[in-house]
Structure formats: structure tokens, C-alpha cells
Amino acid sequence: MTTNLNAQTGVILFAHGSRDPLWRLPIDAVAQQMTERWPGLAVACAFLELTTPDLASTVEAMMMRGMTHLRIVPMFLGVGRHAREDLPGLVNDLIQAYPQVQFELLPAIGEHPAMTRLMANIAANQATGS
């Protein structure tokens, strides 16, 4: 990946959330790996419910860091109601609340062909003991 993002662009990894505090660890690990691999890239996590911070709080924090373009990456494997309806509604509310910020809602990671290949490889390796 090349980071053709300017210094005012931030990435928000958006996930569902859970009452279990350990649930968020994989999402936090993705954010950490992105930060390590692309040090100039502003990355933060946000959650739909049951886990903090929520999307609005993360947007406000990114704005405080000078971000004016926010790319939201849904960390969903399946594209259910949350990805089809809830998240676009939240983003529309943010667009209304913060017209000075450019919001870009990206496809869910589960829709990316690379994710399908990666999951197939992991499942096959586990099934075959490789």
C-alpha cells in the first residue's frame, strides 16, 4: 500500500463492539500495525456499540489532531444491517454536523478479495495442519 494521503487525512477503523473488553484487541492490533508500518498515517478505532470510543468521539478526536479528511474502514467480515444501514446513517449525521470535514466511507473489509483469499489460506492451513 502506498499512502497517498495528505497530512490532514485520517483513517478510522470502525467495528461493532462487545461487552467483553478482550474483543477489541484484534482491532487495536490492526491499528497498531498500520501505525508501525506507515508512521505518518493517523489511525484510530471507533465502535458502534458496547465499546468506546464511538464514531462521533473518534471523529472529534481526529479533528482535534487537524484531520479534515476522514476515511472510515468498516471492519466487518459480512455486510449486514450495521454496514448497510447503521454506519451510513451515522456518517450522514457526521456530514451534517461537520461540513468542514470530508468523510469517505469505504467498503467493508470482508468485501475485499484479498480478505477472502487470506481467510481461505488460513482455514486451509489449519484444516490440513500446515
N, CA, C and O of each residue as an XYZ file, in Angstrom:
520
protein
N       0.846     -1.179      0.000
C       0.000      0.000      0.000
C       0.888      1.237      0.000
O       1.861      1.327      0.749
N       0.541      2.157     -0.830
C       1.206      3.447     -0.769
C       0.276      4.397     -0.043
O      -0.939      4.353     -0.239
N       0.826      5.237      0.776
C      -0.002      6.192      1.491
C       0.020      7.502      0.735
O       0.844      8.378      0.997
N      -0.913      7.623     -0.219
C      -1.027      8.852     -0.968
C      -1.992      9.804     -0.262
O      -2.704     10.582     -0.897
N      -1.994      9.718      1.052
C      -2.852     10.560      1.858
C      -2.056     11.767      2.328
O      -0.858     11.672      2.594
N      -2.730     12.892      2.424
C      -2.030     14.071      2.931
C      -2.048     14.070      4.453
O      -2.674     13.211      5.075
N      -1.376     15.014      5.031
C      -1.226     15.060      6.491
C      -2.532     15.320      7.215
O      -2.617     15.108      8.425
N      -3.541     15.770      6.508
C      -4.838     16.041      7.139
C      -5.816     14.883      6.961
O      -6.995     15.015      7.290
N      -5.344     13.754      6.447
C      -6.196     12.589      6.236
C      -5.994     11.596      7.375
O      -4.864     11.265      7.734
N      -7.093     11.133      7.930
C      -7.040     10.125      8.975
C      -7.874      8.914      8.599
O      -8.804      9.013      7.800
N      -7.538      7.776      9.175
C      -8.251      6.528      8.934
C      -8.902      6.096     10.241
O      -8.254      6.043     11.286
N     -10.189      5.789     10.164
C     -10.919      5.281     11.328
C     -11.324      3.843     11.038
O     -12.058      3.571     10.088
N     -10.836      2.926     11.867
C     -11.242      1.528     11.788
C     -12.512      1.388     12.620
O     -12.485      1.563     13.839
N     -13.619      1.072     11.961
C     -14.924      1.035     12.626
C     -15.365     -0.409     12.797
O     -15.485     -1.152     11.823
N     -15.605     -0.801     14.051
C     -16.014     -2.174     14.350
C     -17.279     -2.170     15.211
O     -17.731     -1.115     15.658
N     -17.834     -3.337     15.436
C     -19.103     -3.450     16.152
C     -18.998     -3.097     17.624
O     -19.700     -2.209     18.108
N     -18.130     -3.784     18.329
C     -18.023     -3.605     19.777
C     -18.594     -4.798     20.526
O     -19.323     -5.612     19.959
N     -18.254     -4.893     21.811
C     -18.691     -6.015     22.643
C     -18.562     -5.633     24.112
O     -17.807     -4.730     24.470
N     -19.305     -6.329     24.945
C     -19.153     -6.117     26.392
C     -17.822     -6.689     26.897
O     -17.301     -6.255     27.924
N     -17.285     -7.658     26.169
C     -16.029     -8.305     26.549
C     -14.876     -7.381     26.175
O     -14.680     -7.107     24.991
N     -14.108     -6.894     27.145
C     -13.024     -5.961     26.829
C     -11.933     -6.569     25.947
O     -11.213     -5.832     25.273
N     -11.796     -7.886     25.938
C     -10.785     -8.527     25.101
C     -11.177     -8.543     23.621
O     -10.326     -8.735     22.753
N     -12.460     -8.343     23.338
C     -12.952     -8.400     21.969
C     -12.243     -7.391     21.066
O     -11.989     -7.680     19.897
N     -11.927     -6.232     21.588
C     -11.367     -5.154     20.771
C      -9.885     -5.334     20.438
O      -9.357     -4.609     19.594
N      -9.210     -6.277     21.079
C      -7.776     -6.429     20.894
C      -7.355     -6.623     19.438
O      -6.368     -6.015     19.024
N      -8.053     -7.443     18.632
C      -7.634     -7.571     17.235
C      -7.759     -6.269     16.440
O      -6.924     -5.996     15.578
N      -8.773     -5.475     16.713
C      -8.945     -4.201     16.008
C      -7.836     -3.236     16.427
O      -7.255     -2.546     15.589
N      -7.553     -3.193     17.715
C      -6.450     -2.358     18.191
C      -5.123     -2.809     17.581
O      -4.267     -1.979     17.274
N      -4.950     -4.122     17.406
C      -3.708     -4.646     16.821
C      -3.573     -4.221     15.358
O      -2.469     -3.930     14.897
N      -4.681     -4.184     14.633
C      -4.643     -3.715     13.246
C      -4.210     -2.251     13.216
O      -3.352     -1.871     12.420
N      -4.800     -1.436     14.080
C      -4.431     -0.012     14.145
C      -2.956      0.139     14.491
O      -2.263      0.969     13.903
N      -2.475     -0.649     15.432
C      -1.063     -0.582     15.837
C      -0.142     -0.967     14.679
O       0.864     -0.301     14.433
N      -0.487     -2.036     13.975
C       0.342     -2.455     12.841
C       0.356     -1.401     11.746
O       1.393     -1.161     11.127
N      -0.789     -0.768     11.500
C      -0.840      0.297     10.490
C       0.055      1.460     10.900
O       0.786      2.007     10.075
N      -0.003      1.834     12.169
C       0.802      2.948     12.672
C       2.296      2.629     12.576
O       3.097      3.494     12.224
N       2.665      1.389     12.890
C       4.074      0.989     12.804
C       4.559      0.954     11.358
O       5.679      1.367     11.056
N       3.709      0.458     10.477
C       4.116      0.304      9.077
C       4.103      1.624      8.318
O       4.946      1.850      7.451
N       3.149      2.496      8.641
C       3.021      3.797      7.995
C       2.977      4.872      9.079
O       1.896      5.355      9.418
N       4.126      5.255      9.628
C       4.185      6.159     10.783
C       3.489      7.500     10.590
O       3.029      8.086     11.570
N       3.396      7.996      9.386
C       2.746      9.284      9.159
C       1.244      9.199      9.016
O       0.576     10.222      8.869
N       0.703      7.995      9.057
C      -0.726      7.793      8.874
C      -1.446      7.876     10.215
O      -1.124      7.135     11.144
N      -2.420      8.776     10.316
C      -3.220      8.896     11.545
C      -4.303      7.824     11.522
O      -5.149      7.810     10.629
N      -4.275      6.930     12.502
C      -5.211      5.812     12.576
C      -5.852      5.801     13.954
O      -5.179      6.001     14.965
N      -7.166      5.565     13.986
C      -7.888      5.451     15.257
C      -9.001      4.423     15.095
O      -9.412      4.103     13.979
N      -9.476      3.917     16.217
C     -10.574      2.949     16.220
C     -11.845      3.610     16.734
O     -11.801      4.545     17.534
N     -12.982      3.101     16.256
C     -14.291      3.536     16.745
C     -15.209      2.324     16.723
O     -14.999      1.375     15.968
N     -16.239      2.380     17.575
C     -17.109      1.224     17.719
C     -18.574      1.641     17.688
O     -18.942      2.731     18.126
N     -19.392      0.744     17.161
C     -20.824      1.006     17.030
C     -21.521      1.002     18.382
O     -22.316      1.891     18.685
N     -21.217      0.000     19.187
C     -21.899     -0.104     20.477
C     -21.077     -0.937     21.450
O     -20.209     -1.711     21.046
N     -21.360     -0.770     22.718
C     -20.815     -1.573     23.808
C     -19.324     -1.370     24.074
O     -18.811     -1.878     25.071
N     -18.629     -0.654     23.227
C     -17.202     -0.402     23.373
C     -16.948      1.065     23.039
O     -17.598      1.629     22.159
N     -16.016      1.667     23.733
C     -15.672      3.049     23.444
C     -14.307      3.098     22.770
O     -13.482      2.202     22.952
N     -14.078      4.144     21.996
C     -14.928      5.295     21.733
C     -15.924      5.022     20.603
O     -15.722      4.132     19.777
N     -16.996      5.804     20.587
C     -17.937      5.702     19.483
C     -17.413      6.513     18.301
O     -16.387      7.185     18.409
N     -18.115      6.447     17.185
C     -17.626      7.094     15.968
C     -17.545      8.605     16.124
O     -16.558      9.217     15.715
N     -18.561      9.210     16.706
C     -18.554     10.672     16.863
C     -17.378     11.130     17.724
O     -16.735     12.129     17.401
N     -17.093     10.428     18.795
C     -15.965     10.791     19.664
C     -14.638     10.659     18.931
O     -13.750     11.497     19.085
N     -14.507      9.611     18.138
C     -13.273      9.418     17.378
C     -13.111     10.505     16.324
O     -12.008     11.011     16.116
N     -14.213     10.866     15.655
C     -14.158     11.950     14.671
C     -13.704     13.242     15.346
O     -12.841     13.946     14.821
N     -14.273     13.554     16.493
C     -13.891     14.779     17.202
C     -12.410     14.750     17.591
O     -11.718     15.762     17.482
N     -11.932     13.597     18.041
C     -10.515     13.481     18.408
C      -9.618     13.659     17.180
O      -8.567     14.296     17.263
N     -10.025     13.107     16.064
C      -9.234     13.256     14.837
C      -9.257     14.714     14.364
O      -8.247     15.224     13.879
N     -10.375     15.366     14.501
C     -10.450     16.781     14.137
C      -9.521     17.612     15.019
O      -8.888     18.553     14.541
N      -9.437     17.269     16.299
C      -8.537     17.978     17.211
C      -7.075     17.790     16.794
O      -6.223     18.620     17.113
N      -6.792     16.704     16.084
C      -5.440     16.436     15.577
C      -5.205     17.096     14.218
O      -4.144     16.931     13.615
N      -6.206     17.846     13.739
C      -6.054     18.570     12.478
C      -6.531     17.832     11.247
O      -6.279     18.275     10.127
N      -7.214     16.720     11.431
C      -7.687     15.949     10.286
C      -8.921     16.622      9.668
O      -9.859     17.001     10.369
N      -8.891     16.758      8.353
C     -10.025     17.347      7.630
C     -10.618     16.378      6.614
O     -11.628     16.681      5.979
N      -9.997     15.220      6.460
C     -10.486     14.167      5.559
C     -10.396     12.859      6.335
O      -9.308     12.428      6.717
N     -11.540     12.236      6.564
C     -11.567     11.002      7.347
C     -12.096      9.861      6.495
O     -13.195      9.922      5.946
N     -11.281      8.821      6.402
C     -11.647      7.612      5.663
C     -12.057      6.566      6.697
O     -11.268      6.194      7.566
N     -13.292      6.099      6.594
C     -13.841      5.145      7.566
C     -13.834      3.759      6.930
O     -14.445      3.529      5.887
N     -13.123      2.840      7.590
C     -12.997      1.470      7.106
C     -13.832      0.563      8.009
O     -13.455      0.332      9.158
N     -14.964      0.042      7.512
C     -15.758     -0.894      8.312
C     -15.013     -2.221      8.461
O     -14.695     -2.880      7.470
N     -14.743     -2.598      9.687
C     -14.013     -3.829      9.967
C     -14.993     -4.989     10.155
O     -14.935     -5.721     11.143
N     -15.893     -5.135      9.179
C     -16.909     -6.178      9.195
C     -16.573     -7.216      8.146
O     -16.205     -6.874      7.022
N     -16.698     -8.501      8.512
C     -16.482     -9.557      7.528
C     -17.705     -9.725      6.646
O     -17.580     -9.931      5.439
N     -18.883     -9.639      7.240
C     -20.119     -9.721      6.480
C     -20.754     -8.344      6.391
O     -20.550     -7.494      7.258
N     -21.523     -8.137      5.336
C     -22.169     -6.845      5.143
C     -23.640     -7.004      5.507
O     -24.498     -7.234      4.655
N     -23.895     -6.872      6.798
C     -25.257     -6.956      7.302
C     -25.844     -5.569      7.515
O     -25.375     -4.583      6.946
N     -26.864     -5.514      8.337
C     -27.589     -4.271      8.586
C     -26.691     -3.164      9.114
O     -26.856     -2.002      8.741
N     -25.744     -3.508      9.975
C     -24.860     -2.462     10.523
C     -24.070     -1.771      9.411
O     -23.963     -0.545      9.391
N     -23.520     -2.559      8.489
C     -22.724     -1.983      7.406
C     -23.595     -1.325      6.336
O     -23.204     -0.317      5.749
N     -24.772     -1.892      6.084
C     -25.653     -1.352      5.036
C     -26.467     -0.155      5.479
O     -26.727      0.746      4.682
N     -26.880     -0.130      6.763
C     -27.816      0.902      7.201
C     -27.277      1.767      8.343
O     -27.257      2.994      8.242
N     -26.845      1.127      9.422
C     -26.452      1.881     10.616
C     -25.258      2.802     10.355
O     -25.310      3.995     10.655
N     -24.193      2.249      9.802
C     -22.993      3.048      9.585
C     -23.226      4.184      8.585
O     -22.828      5.314      8.870
N     -23.849      3.940      7.432
C     -24.119      5.076      6.531
C     -24.975      6.160      7.197
O     -24.784      7.347      6.933
N     -25.906      5.763      8.048
C     -26.702      6.757      8.778
C     -25.840      7.587      9.719
O     -25.995      8.805      9.800
N     -24.932      6.925     10.431
C     -24.018      7.649     11.325
C     -23.132      8.618     10.544
O     -22.904      9.749     10.972
N     -22.640      8.163      9.398
C     -21.773      9.018      8.583
C     -22.563     10.210      8.047
O     -22.051     11.329      8.028
N     -23.792      9.986      7.616
C     -24.622     11.106      7.152
C     -24.833     12.130      8.259
O     -24.801     13.334      8.004
N     -25.047     11.662      9.481
C     -25.187     12.582     10.623
C     -23.900     13.389     10.825
O     -23.952     14.586     11.109
N     -22.757     12.732     10.679
C     -21.468     13.419     10.837
C     -21.250     14.454      9.735
O     -20.726     15.538      9.989
N     -21.650     14.118      8.522
C     -21.524     15.060      7.402
C     -22.324     16.328      7.702
O     -21.874     17.439      7.421
N     -23.509     16.150      8.272
C     -24.340     17.302      8.628
C     -23.718     18.098      9.775
O     -23.734     19.329      9.766
N     -23.178     17.398     10.744
C     -22.624     18.065     11.934
C     -21.285     18.743     11.651
O     -20.966     19.765     12.259
N     -20.502     18.180     10.732
C     -19.155     18.693     10.467
C     -18.953     18.907      8.963
O     -18.222     18.147      8.328
N     -19.585     19.922      8.395
C     -19.458     20.137      6.941
C     -18.041     20.491      6.499
O     -17.727     20.399      5.312
N     -17.190     20.891      7.425
C     -15.811     21.244      7.086
C     -14.924     20.018      6.914
O     -13.776     20.141      6.489
N     -15.444     18.834      7.239
C     -14.675     17.596      7.143
C     -15.200     16.780      5.967
O     -16.408     16.667      5.756
N     -14.271     16.219      5.212
C     -14.641     15.317      4.122
C     -14.647     13.894      4.683
O     -13.627     13.415      5.177
N     -15.784     13.231      4.607
C     -15.914     11.852      5.081
C     -15.965     10.925      3.879
O     -16.634     11.200      2.883
N     -15.243      9.827      3.998
C     -15.231      8.823      2.939
C     -15.486      7.458      3.586
O     -14.655      6.956      4.342
N     -16.628      6.875      3.284
C     -16.987      5.566      3.815
C     -16.549      4.512      2.801
O     -17.062      4.462      1.683
N     -15.604      3.678      3.201
C     -15.039      2.659      2.327
C     -15.811      1.346      2.464
O     -16.558      1.174      3.426
N     -15.644      0.420      1.519
C     -16.306     -0.875      1.634
C     -15.802     -1.656      2.857
O     -14.675     -1.460      3.312
N     -16.646     -2.528      3.370
C     -16.258     -3.393      4.493
C     -15.104     -4.301      4.071
O     -15.034     -4.741      2.924
N     -14.199     -4.573      5.014
C     -13.027     -5.388      4.672
C     -13.412     -6.785      4.187
O     -12.681     -7.387      3.401
N     -14.538     -7.301      4.643
C     -14.983     -8.620      4.209
C     -15.333     -8.686      2.742
O     -15.408     -9.778      2.177
N     -15.553     -7.535      2.103
C     -15.865     -7.499      0.683
C     -14.606     -7.507     -0.188
O     -14.699     -7.676     -1.404
N     -13.442     -7.328      0.417
C     -12.204     -7.222     -0.358
C     -11.720     -8.623     -0.748
O     -11.620     -9.499      0.112
N     -11.421     -8.843     -2.025
C     -10.952    -10.169     -2.462
C      -9.714    -10.652     -1.708
O      -9.560    -11.854     -1.491
N      -8.839     -9.747     -1.310
C      -7.644    -10.158     -0.562
C      -8.025    -10.770      0.782
O      -7.364    -11.697      1.250
N      -9.086    -10.257      1.409
C      -9.527    -10.814      2.693
C     -10.079    -12.217      2.489
O      -9.814    -13.103      3.302
N     -10.829    -12.435      1.436
C     -11.369    -13.763      1.148
C     -10.230    -14.751      0.924
O     -10.267    -15.864      1.449
N      -9.213    -14.357      0.146
C      -8.062    -15.234     -0.086
C      -7.315    -15.528      1.211
O      -6.921    -16.667      1.461
N      -7.123    -14.500      2.033
C      -6.410    -14.679      3.293
C      -7.156    -15.641      4.218
O      -6.543    -16.525      4.818
N      -8.462    -15.476      4.335
C      -9.243    -16.369      5.196
C      -9.235    -17.796      4.655
O      -9.172    -18.750      5.430
N      -9.298    -17.948      3.332
C      -9.238    -19.295      2.739
C      -7.896    -19.945      3.035
O      -7.842    -21.129      3.367
N      -6.811    -19.184      2.919
C      -5.484    -19.727      3.212
C      -5.360    -20.135      4.680
O      -4.838    -21.205      4.992
N      -5.835    -19.287      5.561
C      -5.748    -19.616      6.993
C      -6.568    -20.853      7.300
O      -6.089    -21.755      7.988
N      -7.804    -20.915      6.799
C      -8.675    -22.073      7.056
C      -8.060    -23.348      6.487
O      -8.069    -24.386      7.150
N      -7.529    -23.283      5.271
C      -6.917    -24.476      4.667
C      -5.691    -24.913      5.443
O      -5.499    -26.107      5.671
N      -4.849    -23.958      5.858
C      -3.668    -24.306      6.642
C      -4.032    -24.949      7.961
O      -3.381    -25.903      8.389
N      -5.064    -24.440      8.611
C      -5.483    -25.040      9.886
C      -6.091    -26.418      9.667
O      -5.853    -27.343     10.444
N      -6.881    -26.549      8.599
C      -7.535    -27.822      8.338
C      -6.543    -28.914      7.947
O      -6.744    -30.090      8.248
N      -5.478    -28.508      7.276
C      -4.500    -29.511      6.809
C      -3.309    -29.640      7.751
O      -2.435    -30.483      7.548
N      -3.282    -28.793      8.788
C      -2.184    -28.852      9.736
C      -0.899    -28.233      9.191
O       0.185    -28.483      9.717
N      -1.021    -27.441      8.157
C       0.167    -26.813      7.548
C       0.614    -25.615      8.311
O       1.595    -24.974      7.934
